[in-house]
């Protein structure tokens, strides 16, 4: 489960992403532009169907929960650090989510350590 800290003042599309992360792939995919790109764990996922599949596979594989703990602007991206706990090597980890926004939606996301 994801809990969004209201004190972080996340941009609306990013707050929506972390709220949808508690739900399912369909809800999460709606947070993105139709041609958005997600890069995570060495793989690139392009478009709504691929993003939905990425979320569903990740949920099935890792059963992760995430809590945003910091948010900064960096190099044209909004970078959210999120404390993530799940069934993956090294858990728990503080992952960094590099969001690119345009027109009120996420156009790109890169997840890193």
Buried (B, 14 or more C-beta within 10 A) or exposed (E): EBEBBEEBEBBEBBBBBBBBBBEEBEBBBBBBBEEBBBBBEEEEBEBBEBBBBBBBEBBEEBEBBBBBEEBEEEEEBBBBBBBBBBEBEEEBBEBBBBBBBEEEBBBBBBBEE
